């Protein structure tokens, strides 16, 4: 089912331990947090619950963009409505498209593009204007996106953010 | 009874050309959310500096070394002759670290710093967006500082260094020609007045003011003084006692004394401004914003070597940057959209204040640019002010002494 090895049961005691595995007193190996999520994603959310968690839906998010999300019980940050979360639970598939959608994805690619210089410490619009003034020809449609963006920063808004992707996170 | 002759003071047209270049854009619209670190990123200055200088250097490379390919640091191939463009970083063993600064602030008396942080083991590294490479060969670390953008021709060695064969600096920018003047007009430069310090001599400063305003000397001297069109006070006009500046509470009886040097300076300058326009610039000891980089040439002296202060000034002109060590070892504002210290057009007069002694030279560039370089000595130590003739850019001194055996 994808790129990660499927592990639906705890490793046998004679299996080689990998770095990051911690032994728990009862002999079962407790894997690190990301491995839990990988397990969950590949083998199905229900299997995961059987092993570890007692209730509470947790959103699977293996993409690196979502590192800072809180993986607590209940609706996670970014889910704008519980209907989507329950859809996730029933299908057990990855939600690769985050709620900001395609536009935010384009803006994040713009943030990461080295050609336009560092992105931290300036708003996206300022960076676009700077790149344009330096003759680097940033994509024109991004400016329109940014001008239509809401001026207040709100995690659960569905529009693109005026700040770079690292804002508030570093 | 002879009628006293009235003399008209000469006037010179004045425009501040670079005021807009240093303006700080306010961030519109976004309400403050208590993010105190917003915008404090110096990477933007380096990015804009590299981009601007690289465009300049790329334009100069074809006439310097035609047929040699230009590549990024990551694209270097071993043994292949090529040109790379990037920002220099000088790795210095003796350079103080930021943690030392913390311990120094605790003491009431500033610790004595070594004059110069150079060491034979210092080496240069060239950096661009793709990577860094250590430099070796025909580039002397003693002559360069961190923050200079250069083009280097050479090849990568098996050890992973870049062996430099030749160096290209941006060189002096174009200079607009000086409009011909038919009469002598002077500007007087003075710096390091240090009102409020132990070395300040009020009588000496009063002599300077009296001479400029025409209250001193006979008609001959007065006619020379009437040709002075402007005075520039180049930094360190006041000296506030360090015991008020170490972060401790100031007793109420002392509070009125903090501003006394400024009040005294105000009284003295009032006499001057009644007679002619005066420009005043903040120095590193003046109560002004730390983010205005001061001591750009003194900073070069700490991190590199030259035969005299004027040579440091020549280098900054050739590197086309007023303060290459900012923001590395010199404080400045974290501009995000530009590097305002880049020199776009060659100045006719380039002066540095608060130097140990008076020095001057007429520096000539390859395209017939002529720059009058002036090192202005500290007035409180030397009693010397500099007089510049705007007609021919010749320099002379005004020397004042209050002791008979000088």
Interface residues (C-beta under 8 A of the other chain):
Chain A: X114 X117 X118 X120 X121 X122 X123 X126 X129 X130 X133 X134 X151 X152 X153 X162 X168
Chain B: X27 X29 X30 X31 X33 X35 X38 X39 X40 X41 X43 X44 X47 X48 X51 X52 X129 X334 X336 X337
